[in-house]
Amino acid sequence: MSFPILSSLIALPIAGALLLLVGVRDEPRNEVLIRRIALIVSVLVFAEALLLWIRFDPASAEFQFEERRAWIPSFGITYAVGVDGISLLLVMLTAFLTPLALVSSWDSIHRKTRAFCMALLLLESAMIGVFLSLDLFLFYVFWDAMLIPMYLLIGIWGHDRRIYAAVKFMLFTLAGSVLMLLAILGLAVLHHTATGSYSFDLRTLYDLEVPASLQFWFFLAFALAFAIKVPLFPLHTWLPDAHVEAPTAGSVILAGVMLKMGTYGLVRFAFPLFPIASAYFAPHLATLAVIGIVYGALVAMVQPDLKKLVAYSSVSHLGFVVLGIAAMNTQGVQGALYQMLSHGVSTGGLFLLVGMLSDRRHTRLIADFGGLKKVMPRFVAAFLLVTLASIGLPGLNGFVGEFLILLGAFTWNARLAAFAATGMVLSATYMLWMFQRVNYGPIDKEENAHLEDLRPREWAVLVPIIALIVLMGVVPNLFLRPMSASIERLLDHVRQGAPVQIQVKQR
């Protein structure tokens, strides 16, 4: 394609935010217009992402639709973007969830509406930029740029302890990203030492011979930044606070897309750039992942707050993703990427449903509900489908990723896989118990007796979520096929750089 589709995916949300800034006054009478402009822009981004999906060649392992422009040539920094089967699905997920997040805020955000819509659009642009960057300096710019809109979403439109949660989110993420920046600069200096020129180009650095001693330190710097973002146990403590205090739209984007940037970073950067160190640290990462799976499930089980329960479930589910990546075999990595996509859809759906209840009752405590099936049967039906998807029921999206992850993990380390499998049982326990307490039993609180069932706008949000949940469960190859070639190329690169005994064990 001669049209710069990747740059336009990044630029279109920025253009929409600038249009809102200079073209519309932030007044109550313009609130609907502001929302419509933001929604139209986000839908256009999704339409463009669909065009990218249609034009993408799934048989190729190469980066496609590449765009390169000199940026700071004296330091080897370029504006370089491209997409392969690994990043394609995450770009699609970002473009899919953003308009749904905007629609979900239609009836709940009425303060500084223009700034809210601008923050969501700028966040979308930065997230897409993270997934498309082929230059490590550019990647770091987008990685840090996305922190500002999310910080504002939590800190301005959040709940009672929003400032505490926003600051904690920012400090945790910045602490890891500073170390990653030092490692990125170290790689550029190492390239200069070897060739006489600086380079931040990802594929050039893939081929750079990094001494084993440096690989360990560089890997730790990258892995720490990504582990905080996942978040991996025990670096997870910022996540429940951020989710509980964030508005519904913020929670949807945070759980649906931003957490995946940590696992994406492990796949795209940490493991292929430092194969010797990744082979050494993979069992340790997998051990922390399994601890997170069980710990997140057990803590979720005792949560009285619906949003906090779903937040801890994310700690558990993302542990499965890290386990699949650490296995570094075809089934494990395919399952991890599939689970990243599936978790974004189903957990995003759960946060949307919790937000709908919170808007009606102004509470998220499980004990304040009960018997909703009698007054909100359509809502409960949607709630059931999304809950079953989250616990990995066969035929829905959550099953495919967890099955592939466990298959790859058993091939690599059967003991860790066996412990991880208990997380699926625990997940069913706390999710179904939560569902039963909220939706069944007598209506013992008068406020629940006259709750309104799903409204047309809420249908518009939930129907695409449910449709995608079923589609991913029934036709998984539609999503597995585009990623296969890119994953095989990635695995070949890691195996070539890893010690011989690690290669044999992974195979």
Secondary structure, 3 states (H helix, E strand, C coil): CCCCHHHHHHHHHHHHHHHHHHHCCCCHHHHHHHHHHHHHHHHHHHHHHHHHHHHCCCCCCCCEEEEEEEEEHHHCEEEEEEECHHHHHHHHHHHHHHHHHHHHCCCCCCCCHHHHHHHHHHHHHHHHHHHHECEHHHHHHHHHHCHHHHHHHHHHHCCCCHHHHHHHHHHHHHHHHHHHHHHHHHHHHHHHHHHCCCCCEHHHHHCCCCCHHHHHHHHHHHHHHHHHHCCCCCCCCHHHHHHHHCCHHHHHHHHHHHHHHHHHHHHHHHHHHCHHHHHHHHHHHHHHHHHHHHHHHHHHHCCCEHHHHHHHHHHHHHHHHHHHHHHCCHHHHHHHHHHHHHHHHHHHHHHHHHHHHHHHHCCCEHHHCCCHHHHCHHHHHHHHHHHHHHCCCCCCHHHHHHHHHHHHHHHHCHHHHHHHHHHHHHHHHHHHHHHHHHHCCCCCCHHHCCCCCCCHHHHHHHHHHHHHHHHHHHCCHHHHHHHHHHHHHHHHHHHHHCCHHHHHHHC
